[in-house]
Amino acid sequence: MLSWGEIAYGAALSAVLSVVLVLAAARERRPGTLAAVAAGAILGPVAWNAVLRATNASQFFTDAPIPFFPISWQDTGSGVFALAALTLLLGFGPLRAAPGRRLALVATVGALGALLVDIYLY
């Protein structure tokens, strides 16, 4: 089970990688959008890990037996919650007037950052 310190550390790393990926892959430069990406990449994994802590769901932390991609249900949940948080924050915030394809791209790339941090860094 992750401690609150580990959850905060992972969320901070998720925010950094998500913003870097959105800058590089989605070529997004607007500060408001990047701030929303950072917020979603923090809020999603923190919310998911809070649920796991509250329910003492340690069985979600078992990694898949794939050496190069050891994803667990806990990792997957962080990615899904990050995608949901990013879609809501961006869709009701800075990308509300953008085409749906743009919103989907930025939210997915941001969530990918949170997922990769969760899989490989904590």
N, C-alpha and C positions, 0 to 999 in steps of 0.2 A: 504494500500500500504506500502511495506517495505521501510525503509530508507536505504541509502547506508551503514550506520553503522550496521544496522541489517543484511543486505546482507553479509557484510564482516565477521561479527560475525558468522553467520550461515555457511558460506563457510569454515571458520577456524575450526569450530566444525566438519563439514563434512569431512575435511581432516584428522583430528585426528581419528574419528571413522572408517573411511574407511581404514586407515593404520592398526589400531588395528584389524579390522575384517579380513583383508588380511593376517596379521601375524598369526592370530588364525585359521581361516577357510581354507585358501589356503596354509598355511605354507610357505609363501614367505618370504625370509630373505635378498635378494639382495638389497643393498641400492639404486641402480638406479631404480629398479622396484618400491620400496616403495616411492621414490621421484616422480615417474611418477603417482602413485596412488594418492598421496597427491595433485599433480598439477591438475589432472583430476577431483578430487573431489571438487576442488576449482573453476576451470574454468567452468565446466558444470552449476552448480547452479548460478554462477555469470552471465553467459551469459543469461540464461533463465530469471532470475529476472530483468536483464537489459532490455530485450525485454518487459516484463510486465510493467516496469516503463515507458519505452518510449511510450508505447501504452495506458497507464493509464487503464490497464485491471484489475480493482479491482474485477470483478466478478469471477475471477479464484481462489479467496481466500476462497470460501465457502467449508467448510468441509462436508464430507459425514456423514450422521446420524448414524454412527457406533461407539459407545462409545469407544471400545478398538482399533479401527483402523480408526481414523478421517481424512482420506486422502482427499486432495483437488486436483483440476486440477493443481494448482500451485505446490503442492508437487510432483505430477506425472511428470510434466514438468522438475522439478529439477532432478529427478531420470533418466529420459530419456536423458536429456542433459549430465548428469554425465556419463551415460553408453556410449554415443557417444564419449565424450571427452576421457574417459578412453580407449576405444577400439582403437581410433586413436593414442593416445600417446603411449600406450603399444605396439600396433601392428606395428607401425613404429619406435618404440624405443627399449626398453630392451627385449621385448618378440617377436621380429620380427622373430627369428629362432625357437621359441617354437611351439609346436603343437597347432592347433586352439582351441582344447578343453581347454588347459591351459590358453590361452589368454581369452577365453570366461569366464572361471571360475574366474580369477583374476579381469577382468573388471566388471563382474556381482556382485561379492562380494563387490568390491569398490563402485559401484553405489548403492548397497543396503545400505551401510553406509550413503551415502548422502541423500537417500530417507528417512531413519529412522530419521535422524537429522531434516530434513525438516518437517516431520509429527509431531514429538513430542517435538521439542525444540525451534521452532520459526515459 
